[in-house]
Amino acid sequence: MAAEDLIKTMKKQVNDDNESNAQRKPALNKLLNLDYVTKELRRIPLQNSFLENGGCATLADWLYPLPDGTYPNVKVVSEMLGVVDTLAID
């Protein structure tokens, strides 16, 4: 259940950032929630469930460029790539 909730939260942050960017406003949702998301993703018991519930696609969404073509904040990208290194992805 925790992994599903985390995925929903992460998807909402992506959608909120995309909407803000489309309105020419700062896209800060992922950055503001980065500490929480990375803390949760580093929890070993959560990782398998996260991956089984489509977590890789959600991680990719966090790394995709925004609607105007700009890339996410460098801290977001760096932290997410660090998390990917800890996941047991085959």
Residue pairs with C-beta under 8 A, 6 or more apart in sequence:
2 40
2 46
2 49
3 46
3 49
3 50
3 52
3 53
3 55
4 49
4 53
6 37
6 40
6 41
6 46
6 50
6 55
7 50
7 53
7 54
7 55
7 58
9 33
9 37
10 37
10 58
10 59
10 61
10 62
11 58
11 61
12 29
13 29
13 30
13 33
13 37
13 62
14 29
14 30
14 58
14 61
14 62
16 27
16 29
17 27
17 28
17 29
17 30
17 66
17 72
18 27
18 66
18 67
20 26
20 27
20 28
20 29
21 27
21 66
21 67
21 68
21 70
22 67
22 68
27 66
27 72
30 37
30 62
30 72
30 73
30 76
31 73
31 75
31 76
34 75
34 76
34 79
38 79
38 80
38 82
38 83
40 46
41 47
41 50
41 83
41 86
41 87
42 83
42 86
47 86
47 87
47 88
48 88
50 87
51 87
51 88
51 89
56 89
59 80
59 83
59 84
62 72
62 76
62 80
63 72
63 77
63 80
63 81
64 72
65 71
65 72
66 72
71 77
